[in-house]
Amino acid sequence: MKNFLVIVLGCIFVPAALNAETVKVNIYKVTIDGKSDKIGTVKISDSDKGLVVKAKISGLTPGEHGFHIHQNPSCGSHGADGSAGPALAAGGHYDPDNTGKHLGPYGDGHKGDLPFLTADKKGKVNETVTAPRLTVNDIKNRSIMIHQGGDNYSDIPEPLGGGGARIAIGIIQ
């Protein structure tokens, strides 16, 4: 899309894409002890098709990885119920409508469901994904999570798409 301005009766209208805020988020490996090594970044911005997430990450196992916005901006290891595990303080998938369903980025479930990422044979990700139901304002003060396994965008046969363990996180500010 070419950049342009429209001037009507002395008013200037700037298309939304020109005003889009971009948020850069550092991504870190996560363990029971909290975040550790930085493994990449994501750049997040609004578009006319929804939230655009540009991921540049390394150090993952080859293959698909679940990718989600989580409720809380925390890398801590203790969940609300007192359980312990990597990044459990980040809470569950962002679900402001309380659907309780994992239906993927285009379904009517969690709004935090993003398209999965695919690491190449060297464990690198250089992809751009779109989440049509989200904006930058929706996800500020939350976290972005990468899971060990892929995501089938269903709660069957395993809950939350079967992504498994939380392996990397970034705090969205």
URRA-V993298 format. One record per backbone hydrogen bond with DSSP energy under -0.5 kcal/mol. NH is the residue of the N-H (numbers start at 1). CO is the residue of the C=O. E is the energy in kcal/mol with one decimal. If there is no record, write none. Layout:
BEGIN
NH & CO & E
NH & CO & E
END
This chain:
BEGIN
6 & 13 & -1.7
8 & 6 & -0.6
8 & 11 & -2.1
11 & 8 & -2.4
13 & 6 & -2.5
13 & 11 & -0.5
14 & 12 & -0.5
15 & 4 & -0.6
15 & 13 & -0.5
18 & 15 & -1.6
19 & 15 & -0.9
19 & 16 & -0.7
20 & 16 & -0.6
23 & 44 & -3.0
25 & 42 & -3.0
27 & 40 & -3.0
28 & 169 & -3.0
29 & 37 & -2.7
30 & 167 & -2.0
31 & 34 & -2.5
34 & 31 & -2.0
36 & 29 & -2.7
39 & 27 & -2.9
40 & 27 & -1.2
41 & 56 & -2.3
42 & 25 & -2.2
43 & 54 & -2.2
44 & 23 & -3.0
45 & 52 & -2.2
46 & 21 & -0.6
47 & 50 & -1.0
50 & 47 & -1.4
51 & 131 & -2.4
52 & 45 & -3.6
53 & 129 & -3.0
54 & 43 & -2.9
54 & 52 & -0.5
55 & 53 & -0.7
55 & 127 & -3.1
56 & 41 & -2.8
57 & 125 & -2.3
58 & 39 & -2.6
60 & 123 & -2.1
63 & 119 & -2.4
65 & 117 & -2.6
66 & 149 & -3.3
68 & 145 & -2.1
69 & 112 & -2.4
70 & 68 & -0.5
70 & 143 & -3.0
71 & 92 & -2.9
72 & 90 & -2.9
74 & 72 & -1.6
79 & 77 & -0.5
79 & 83 & -2.6
82 & 79 & -2.0
85 & 77 & -2.3
87 & 31 & -0.6
87 & 75 & -0.7
88 & 85 & -1.7
89 & 76 & -2.1
90 & 87 & -1.6
91 & 88 & -1.9
94 & 69 & -2.8
98 & 95 & -2.3
103 & 101 & -0.8
107 & 104 & -1.0
110 & 101 & -2.7
111 & 94 & -0.6
112 & 94 & -2.5
113 & 110 & -0.9
114 & 67 & -1.7
114 & 112 & -0.6
117 & 65 & -2.5
119 & 63 & -3.2
119 & 117 & -0.5
120 & 124 & -2.8
123 & 120 & -2.5
125 & 57 & -3.3
127 & 55 & -1.5
129 & 53 & -2.6
131 & 51 & -2.7
132 & 130 & -0.6
134 & 131 & -1.6
139 & 135 & -1.1
139 & 136 & -0.7
140 & 136 & -0.9
141 & 172 & -1.9
142 & 139 & -0.9
142 & 172 & -0.7
143 & 70 & -1.8
144 & 170 & -2.6
145 & 68 & -3.1
146 & 168 & -2.6
147 & 66 & -2.6
148 & 165 & -2.7
149 & 163 & -3.8
152 & 161 & -1.3
161 & 154 & -2.0
161 & 158 & -0.8
162 & 159 & -1.8
163 & 160 & -0.8
167 & 146 & -2.6
167 & 165 & -0.6
168 & 146 & -1.6
169 & 28 & -2.5
170 & 144 & -1.7
172 & 142 & -2.9
172 & 170 & -0.5
173 & 171 & -0.6
END
